[in-house]
């Protein structure tokens, strides 16, 4: 399968599709089978959606997705994406289980597994926040200044469902990087390019533990991510599966330096050299986009981002480390005078994963990780790949070769967990894989009898508009919050599976919530505010400008730019 992978979308679909066209010409391809976008897609349908997107007011841009939503344009390539931390979250919320945001553009949902021809693709949306991980999805429109951020934080319930998979997948996608992945690639080069990453990496705070749990469980051939606005490749080598116990990826020197230079990896083709005229053509549409500057949005870093209890316990029980002077032979007084770059990195402990046995059917021992930048001139945001499946989830003769189809195991998992309302508090505790396995096996029989035998596994192309299209006269700062809609796609999916739809609500309930909401942020509110400014207390960039409502939490200095 010929796949194009792009990093963060940031509402620049015209430029992304034009870049794919140029890349295909250079490769000598007559097109691609699928385009994957790693989040921050920004499916903004109209100006109201901007009031539900976590982006400082000065960076607001309508983008060009609305043209594909309205039908003015049609995506030239089948497109698949996960959600990030800069999204029209109200729009994606309508499609919690996944669905079409526009013709030919499919959102994977909060967590999902779909099949595309012979490829089995798993996805996890959002980014990590330890303080919200075990909470329900209790955000409902209209969002307040806090909910507009917490809504895209990864939740344990969604991850728990992905961890029940017991068969091989080919591709994994997340917006956030799997935690500690930086140590399994050329981290020296990464830290030179992004110096602010080093401190978080050494303290084990860079990336998402949830994404790491899922990657280590599923062990796909490829794992794609975005979020940190750089291109980075890593090789994850897993121990051979020779017992029922779960094993962690090897973090030896070979693994750490496997991708000293990513261009030496035969599985990833070198960056495409695009002529200046071609670049001008591809990026002409970016001239109208206002968010072409790095967005300083470290507001999602949670100072309370403590290790999960299992990880903390693992760290506590670790063997004490010898003094660096003792192991290196360099006296402490001399070492103290050396630059910080000479400091020995903190030893990398394996990410603590839930206590689960490793399925024998997941036999792949090598995962190639690739993160990409966002679509801007002179950035490394696009990769062209030819991917062969390693999973045994081959399509049936009835399945169209270039259509998305439902995944039998995932549908069974969705039915098995349907009794848990993701909106309620508290979320029931994890009952363990043995408990869920029996439920899932029963539901697989239901899927076989009711969907597979009835030939209902092809994902229908049933896109419908729910919100009004973009009106240029509205401007970027409407004084009303977006309205909440029930997606006909979600209704149809729940009906297909015979499960309830917890995301529906009466118009009376929706209007009551709207009547109690504070007015949305306006352009004039970007002035300096007072109060806690977030990271570095008083100087962090707050949601209402510098100061204000403290986007970035209390804690360490200014942080780094990681929109």
Secondary structure, DSSP 8 states (H G I E B T S, - for coil): -EEEEES--TT-HHHHHHHHHHHHHHHT-S--SEEEE-S------SGGGGGGS-S-GGG----SHHHHHHTSS--SS-EEE---SSS-HHHHHTTTT-EEEETTEEE--SEEEEEETTEEEEEE-SB--TTTTTS-----SS--TTHHHHTTB--HHHHHHHTT--S--SEEEESS-BTTGGGGB-HHHHHHHSTTHHHHHHTT-SSBHHHHHHHHHH--SEEEE-SSSS-EEEEEEB----SSS---B--SHHHHTTTSSGGG-TTS-------HHHHHHHHGGGGG-S--S----GGG--TT----HHHHHHHHTS-----HHHHH---HHHHTTS-GGGS-----------S----TT----EEEEEE---S-TT---EEEEE----SS----TTS-TTSEEE-HHHHHHHHHTTTS-TTSSS------HHHHHHHHHHHHHHHIIIIITTT--B--------S----GGG-S--SS-------HHHHHHHHHHT---TT---HHHHHHHHHTS-----GGGGS---S--SBTTTSSEETTEESTT-TT-SBSSS-----
